[in-house]
Amino acid sequence: MLHGDHVTLRAIERDDLPVLHELLDDDLELIARASDTPARPASLAELEHRFEERLEEADPRTMRFVIEVDEELIGECELHFIDHFQRTCHLGITLGRAYWSKGFGQDAVRALVDFAFRDLAMRKVGMEVLADDERAVGAYTKAGFVEEGRLRAHAWFDGEIHDTLVMGILREEWASGPHH
């Protein structure tokens, strides 16, 4: 388990799937923000099937966690595109809407970034976010991420094309920053 100031990150268990489904998979906006594929509702059976596939075909380039606050599941996060040669990875996070703007996302991001640098020996953690998602961009900036570039007209969201920001944090920035 990984611990932030208020959150705990732990491996996703089969018993978590109904709660994750209710929390995240019924909200198309959340699905659209968290994925590069078209948003569509998924059944609990689909979620269970994906879980089983991931167990059978464990991908060492991805680590997924649930996010808990006081033993209540509030979302999920992951490190993906883990490259041990380049020592880079990407971060993704999805919180249930009721838990937005309470600092839990920043806390989970900090715990995950700390794990990437301390335990996985990464030198950089990156991510992409919709450029006009001020809430998310602000949260990532507060967690120490900096804008590295802009992908113009890159993402389809809510019936329109949007720019995407490429953000990242380097090991040195993390080690010397107040977010550490």
C-alpha positions in Angstrom: 0.0 0.0 0.0 1.0 3.6 -0.7 0.0 6.4 1.7 -0.5 10.1 1.1 -1.5 12.6 3.8 -5.2 11.6 3.5 -5.4 8.8 0.9 -4.3 5.2 0.7 -3.5 3.6 -2.7 -3.7 -0.2 -2.9 -4.0 -2.8 -5.6 -7.4 -3.2 -7.2 -9.2 -6.3 -5.9 -12.2 -8.1 -7.5 -14.4 -7.0 -4.6 -13.7 -3.3 -5.6 -15.2 -3.7 -9.1 -18.9 -3.0 -8.1 -17.9 0.1 -6.3 -15.6 1.3 -9.1 -18.4 0.6 -11.6 -20.9 2.6 -9.6 -18.5 5.4 -8.9 -16.8 5.8 -12.3 -18.3 3.8 -15.1 -21.8 5.3 -15.0 -20.4 8.9 -15.6 -19.7 9.4 -19.3 -17.8 12.7 -18.6 -15.4 10.9 -16.3 -14.9 8.1 -18.8 -14.2 10.7 -21.6 -11.7 12.6 -19.5 -9.8 9.5 -18.5 -9.6 7.8 -21.9 -8.4 8.4 -25.4 -11.3 6.2 -26.7 -14.9 7.1 -27.2 -16.8 7.2 -24.0 -19.5 4.6 -23.5 -21.1 3.0 -20.6 -19.7 -0.3 -19.6 -21.5 -3.1 -17.7 -20.1 -4.5 -14.5 -19.6 -7.8 -16.4 -17.3 -5.9 -18.9 -15.4 -4.5 -16.0 -15.0 -7.9 -14.5 -13.9 -9.4 -17.8 -11.2 -6.7 -18.2 -10.1 -7.3 -14.7 -9.7 -11.1 -15.5 -7.9 -10.3 -18.7 -5.4 -8.1 -16.9 -4.8 -10.8 -14.3 -4.0 -13.4 -17.1 -1.9 -11.0 -19.2 -0.2 -9.0 -16.5 1.4 -6.0 -18.2 4.6 -5.0 -16.4 4.3 -1.5 -18.0 1.1 -0.7 -16.0 0.4 -0.5 -12.2 -3.2 0.2 -11.2 -4.4 1.2 -7.7 -7.7 2.1 -6.0 -7.8 5.3 -4.0 -9.3 5.2 -0.5 -10.0 7.8 2.1 -10.8 6.4 5.6 -11.3 3.0 3.9 -13.9 4.4 1.5 -13.1 3.9 -2.2 -13.1 7.2 -4.1 -11.4 6.5 -7.4 -8.5 4.8 -9.2 -5.1 5.8 -10.5 -2.3 4.2 -12.4 1.2 4.4 -13.7 1.4 3.3 -17.3 3.8 3.2 -20.2 6.4 2.3 -17.5 9.8 2.2 -19.3 12.6 0.9 -17.1 15.2 1.7 -19.8 14.3 5.3 -20.3 13.1 5.4 -16.7 9.9 7.2 -17.6 6.2 6.6 -17.0 2.8 8.3 -17.3 0.3 8.9 -14.7 -3.5 8.7 -14.8 -6.2 9.3 -12.2 -10.0 9.3 -12.0 -11.9 10.3 -8.9 -15.6 10.0 -8.4 -17.2 13.4 -9.0 -18.2 13.8 -5.3 -14.5 13.8 -4.4 -13.4 16.5 -6.7 -11.8 19.8 -5.4 -11.1 18.3 -1.9 -7.3 17.8 -2.3 -7.7 14.0 -2.6 -6.5 13.9 -6.2 -3.4 16.0 -5.4 -2.6 13.7 -2.5 -3.0 10.6 -4.6 -0.9 12.1 -7.4 1.9 13.0 -4.9 1.8 9.5 -3.4 2.0 7.9 -6.9 4.8 10.2 -8.1 6.7 9.5 -4.9 6.4 5.8 -5.5 7.5 6.2 -9.1 10.7 8.0 -8.1 11.5 6.3 -4.9 10.6 2.6 -5.6 10.6 2.4 -9.4 13.7 4.6 -9.9 11.9 6.7 -12.6 13.6 9.9 -13.7 10.4 11.5 -15.1 6.6 11.1 -14.7 4.5 12.6 -17.5 0.8 13.0 -18.3 -1.6 14.6 -20.7 -4.6 16.7 -19.7 -7.2 18.7 -21.5 -5.7 22.2 -21.8 -9.0 23.9 -20.8 -9.6 21.7 -17.7 -8.6 24.4 -15.2 -9.4 22.3 -12.2 -7.2 19.4 -13.3 -4.4 21.5 -14.6 -4.3 23.5 -11.4 -4.2 20.3 -9.3 -1.3 18.8 -11.3 0.6 22.1 -11.1 0.1 22.2 -7.3 1.5 18.6 -7.3 4.6 19.8 -9.0 3.9 19.1 -12.7 5.0 21.7 -15.3 3.7 22.2 -18.8 6.1 20.8 -21.4 4.0 21.4 -24.5 0.7 21.7 -26.1 -0.8 19.3 -28.6 -3.1 21.5 -30.7 -6.6 20.3 -31.6 -5.7 16.9 -30.2 -8.6 15.5 -28.1 -12.2 15.0 -28.9 -14.3 15.8 -25.7 -17.9 16.8 -25.2 -18.6 17.2 -28.9 -15.6 19.5 -29.6 -11.9 19.2 -30.4 -9.6 20.5 -27.6 -5.9 21.2 -27.1 -4.1 18.8 -24.8 -1.3 19.8 -22.4 1.7 17.6 -22.0 2.9 17.9 -18.4 5.7 16.3 -16.5 7.8 16.3 -13.4 11.5 15.3 -13.1 13.1 13.5 -10.2 15.2 16.5 -9.3 12.1 18.8 -9.3 10.3 16.4 -7.0 13.2 16.0 -4.6 13.7 19.7 -4.2 10.1 20.8 -4.4 7.6 21.6 -1.5 5.3 18.9 -2.8 7.8 16.2 -1.7 
